Amino acid sequence: MSKEDKQGSWLRRGFLLGAVAGSIYILANKKTRSKVINGIGECTTKTKQWIEVIKENREEIVEQLRASSNTISSVVEDASDDIQQIVETTQHMKQHTSTLLGTLQDTKHEFQQLAANIKSKNTIDTQDAQALLPEYDERN
């Protein structure tokens, strides 16, 4: 017998022993017996009342359940649409991030080439430096 079977067996025996002990106590004690009988009677009465209320208002209850079901379906559908939009936005962000990383890599390589060119010349000719600057517009 496995460990789980042994535990289940002990549990069943415990429930059975508890039920037997409870039954003996209820049968032996008049006050407890009357409380149990009264409790069962109240439960039966309330159950009958609920059954009558449901029978009398069946259509309204069914209509209310349908309305609630429609509302829940609408909320779930809206949530599903929102999740779909989030997924699409996330995919677009991944694409933009990939593009940005590629652009940054290209820029890095261009700066590395520029730095290598500057190091190889050791000095920048001032005329060449002036040619690199944008032209000044005196009208502004």
C-alpha positions as CSV (number, residue, x, y, z in Angstrom):
1,M,0.0,0.0,0.0
2,S,1.4,3.4,-0.9
3,K,1.8,6.3,1.5
4,E,-1.1,8.2,-0.1
5,D,-3.4,5.1,0.1
6,K,-2.6,4.8,3.8
7,Q,-3.3,8.5,4.5
8,G,-6.6,8.2,2.5
9,S,-7.5,5.1,4.5
10,W,-6.8,6.9,7.8
11,L,-8.8,9.9,6.6
12,R,-11.8,7.7,5.7
13,R,-11.7,5.9,9.0
14,G,-11.5,9.2,10.8
15,F,-14.6,10.5,9.0
16,L,-16.5,7.3,9.7
17,L,-15.5,7.3,13.3
18,G,-16.5,11.0,13.7
19,A,-19.8,10.4,12.0
20,V,-20.6,7.4,14.3
21,A,-19.5,9.4,17.4
22,G,-21.6,12.4,16.4
23,S,-24.6,10.2,15.7
24,I,-24.3,8.6,19.1
25,Y,-24.0,12.0,20.8
26,I,-27.0,13.4,19.0
27,L,-29.1,10.3,19.8
28,A,-28.1,10.4,23.5
29,N,-28.5,14.1,24.1
30,K,-32.1,15.3,23.9
31,K,-31.1,19.0,23.7
32,T,-28.7,18.4,20.8
33,R,-31.2,16.2,19.1
34,S,-33.9,18.9,19.2
35,K,-31.4,21.5,17.9
36,V,-30.5,19.3,15.0
37,I,-34.2,18.6,14.2
38,N,-35.0,22.3,14.4
39,G,-32.0,23.1,12.2
40,I,-33.1,20.6,9.6
41,G,-36.6,22.0,9.7
42,E,-35.4,25.6,9.2
43,C,-33.2,24.5,6.3
44,T,-36.2,22.7,4.7
45,T,-38.5,25.7,5.1
46,K,-35.9,28.1,3.6
47,T,-35.3,25.7,0.7
48,K,-39.0,25.5,0.0
49,Q,-39.3,29.3,0.2
50,W,-36.4,29.7,-2.3
51,I,-38.0,27.2,-4.6
52,E,-41.3,29.1,-4.6
53,V,-39.5,32.5,-5.2
54,I,-37.7,30.9,-8.2
55,K,-40.9,29.4,-9.5
56,E,-42.8,32.7,-9.3
57,N,-40.0,34.8,-10.8
58,R,-38.5,32.3,-13.2
59,E,-38.6,34.5,-16.3
60,E,-37.1,37.5,-14.5
61,I,-34.3,35.3,-13.0
62,V,-33.6,33.8,-16.4
63,E,-33.6,37.3,-18.0
64,Q,-31.3,38.6,-15.3
65,L,-28.9,35.6,-15.8
66,R,-28.9,36.3,-19.6
67,A,-28.1,40.0,-19.1
68,S,-25.3,39.1,-16.7
69,S,-24.0,36.5,-19.1
70,N,-24.0,39.1,-21.9
71,T,-22.3,41.7,-19.7
72,I,-19.6,39.2,-18.8
73,S,-19.1,38.2,-22.4
74,S,-18.8,41.8,-23.4
75,V,-16.2,42.4,-20.7
76,V,-14.2,39.3,-21.6
77,E,-14.3,40.3,-25.3
78,D,-13.1,43.9,-24.5
79,A,-10.3,42.5,-22.3
80,S,-9.3,40.1,-25.1
81,D,-9.2,43.0,-27.6
82,D,-7.1,45.1,-25.1
83,I,-4.7,42.2,-24.7
84,Q,-4.4,41.8,-28.5
85,Q,-3.6,45.5,-28.8
86,I,-0.9,45.2,-26.1
87,V,0.6,42.2,-27.9
88,E,0.7,44.1,-31.2
89,T,2.2,47.2,-29.6
90,T,4.8,45.1,-27.9
91,Q,5.7,43.6,-31.3
92,H,6.0,47.1,-32.9
93,M,8.2,48.2,-30.0
94,K,10.5,45.2,-30.6
95,Q,10.7,46.1,-34.3
96,H,11.5,49.7,-33.4
97,T,14.1,48.6,-30.9
98,S,15.8,46.4,-33.5
99,T,15.8,49.3,-36.0
100,L,17.2,51.6,-33.3
101,L,20.0,49.2,-32.4
102,G,20.9,48.8,-36.0
103,T,21.1,52.5,-36.5
104,L,23.2,52.9,-33.3
105,Q,25.6,50.2,-34.5
106,D,26.0,52.0,-37.9
107,T,26.6,55.3,-36.1
108,K,29.2,53.6,-33.8
109,H,31.0,52.3,-36.9
110,E,30.9,55.7,-38.5
111,F,32.4,57.3,-35.4
112,Q,35.1,54.6,-35.2
113,Q,36.0,55.2,-38.8
114,L,36.1,59.0,-38.2
115,A,38.3,58.5,-35.2
116,A,40.6,56.2,-37.1
117,N,40.9,58.8,-39.9
118,I,41.7,61.6,-37.5
119,K,44.3,59.4,-35.7
120,S,45.9,58.5,-39.0
121,K,46.3,62.2,-40.0
122,N,47.4,63.2,-36.5
123,T,46.3,66.8,-37.2
124,I,43.3,68.3,-38.9
125,D,44.0,70.8,-41.6
126,T,42.1,74.0,-40.6
127,Q,40.9,74.5,-44.1
128,D,39.4,70.9,-44.1
129,A,37.8,71.6,-40.7
130,Q,36.2,74.7,-42.0
131,A,34.8,72.7,-44.9
132,L,33.2,70.3,-42.5
133,L,31.2,73.1,-40.7
134,P,27.9,74.2,-42.1
135,E,27.9,77.5,-43.9
136,Y,26.8,80.6,-42.0
137,D,23.8,82.5,-43.3
138,E,24.2,86.2,-42.5
139,R,20.5,86.8,-43.1
140,N,19.6,85.2,-39.7
